[in-house]
């Protein structure tokens, strides 16, 4: 059992599971890109106070299981991670 987290007016243990799949399930998340995706996701998590429990980058999808504070709704967590990672990944791997 994971420890409960506390903020000023709440006690919580929120866990979210997200799966991202590239368009047409193309195998684009191979080794050089996969390593960059992991580094970017961990950087975003540290910046926004998210705790990544499990992150698995496969050639055709990304599985993410994380804990987030109650101030971030699940749609906002997805928006944060997808927008920032897309921007940073486009700099790392230009078309």
N, C-alpha and C positions, 0 to 999 in steps of 0.2 A: 504494500500500500504506500502510495506516495505521500509525502508530507503536504499538509494544507498550507497554502500561502495566505498572507495577510496584507491588506492595504488599509488605509485610514478607516474606511467605513465598511469593509467587507472581508469575509473569509471565503476563499475559493480554491477550487481545484478543477479548472476548465481545461479539457483536452480536446483538440480538434484533429481530424484526420483529413488530409487533402491529397488529391491525386491529379497531376497535370499530365496531359497527353498531347504530344506535338500533332500538328495537323496531318491527317491521313496516317497517323501512327508511324511516321517515318523514323528511321533509326539514326537520329542526329545526335543523341546524347552519348556519344562514345567517349573514350578516355580523355582527351585534352579538354573537351567541353564539359564533361562530367565533373572533373576536378574543379573547374571554374565555377560551375553551378553550386557545388558544395560550399566553396569558400564564400561565394556571394550570399547564399542563404544563411550561413552562420554569422556573417557580418551584419546582415539585416536583423537577424534575431537579437544580436547583442545591442544594436542601436535602438530597437523598439521594445526591449524588455520581454522578448519572447524566449521560451526555453524549448529548444528542439530536443525531443526524446529520441526519435528515429528519423533518419533521412536516408533514403535509398534512391540513387540515381541509376536507372536502367537505360539501355539504349532507346527504348520506346516510351518511357514514362518516368515520372518522379513521384515517389511516395514520401509524404511528410506527415509526421505525427508530432504535434507540439502542444505546449501549454501557453496560454495567453492570459494577461490580466483582464478583468471584466470591463475595463474601459474600452477595449477593442472588441467589436462584434465580429463574428466570423467573416462576413463579407468584407469588412475593412482589413482584416488580416490578409485575406487573399489579394485584395487590391494593393496593399503595401508590398507584399512579396512579389507579385507578378509584375507590377510596374517598375519597381526598382531593379529587379533581376533582369528584366527585358532590356532596360537601358544599359545596365552595366555589362551584360552579356554581349550586346551588340558592339560595344567598344572592344571587348576582348576578341570576338570572332566576327570581323567585318564580312559582308557578303561578297 
